[in-house]
């Protein structure tokens, strides 16, 4: 008997951590529907890489901070599921899309706070809520948080506060969706070398060296350190993990 083909929806899957998540999911035999905010060419390139691995893939534009656009987005998801994947539901929702901001608490503006809130908490909250009719029973929700909810670094008060809200939200998802056998977990990366936040960790040698010195494994994280954990959480082997915060930081700040 043929096994059911699994499909993951990965927000922010065109670059950085999301790109590696999408590719690692494909290596597990999972089809991928990814979103991008503005970099369509990057998203199309990831789709092509996934297809080269033998899996189906598609990309849709989405600004996760524009909550009013979500109904229209999910209409596009329905169409894409039907046309590209010959399906009417998907199995895994990975809420990864986000932006970085490093501003001292005393200087954070209301506009900056609202932007982070919309992208990192309100957007995730309602994008997940509106996904429920299309998410299969027995599916998985994986929300991306940050090591900054455990380790405080000046300049990240607003960003880390939104991620703290995500961690609480995820436990409620696990509880309330348990009847549908849907699990919900948080993956909290430590500092990673990407273009996130203007490439601050990747490109600033002093910051990179400082973080490496605080990390038990002696270096800053790479995107390839994260995607495999996401892929694992979408396998049958991880089913009994539920309502958990999994930090993937190489032992940062121990």
PyMOL commands that set and color helices and strands:
alter all, ss='L'
color gray80, all
select helices_A, chain A and resi 16-27+40-52+67-85+105-107+110-131+147-149+157-176+178-180+196-203+205-213+223-225+227-233+236-238
alter helices_A, ss='H'
color red, helices_A
select strands_A, chain A and resi 7-10+31-36+57-61+90-95+135-144+183-189+192-193+221-222+245-248
alter strands_A, ss='S'
color yellow, strands_A
deselect
rebuild
show_as cartoon
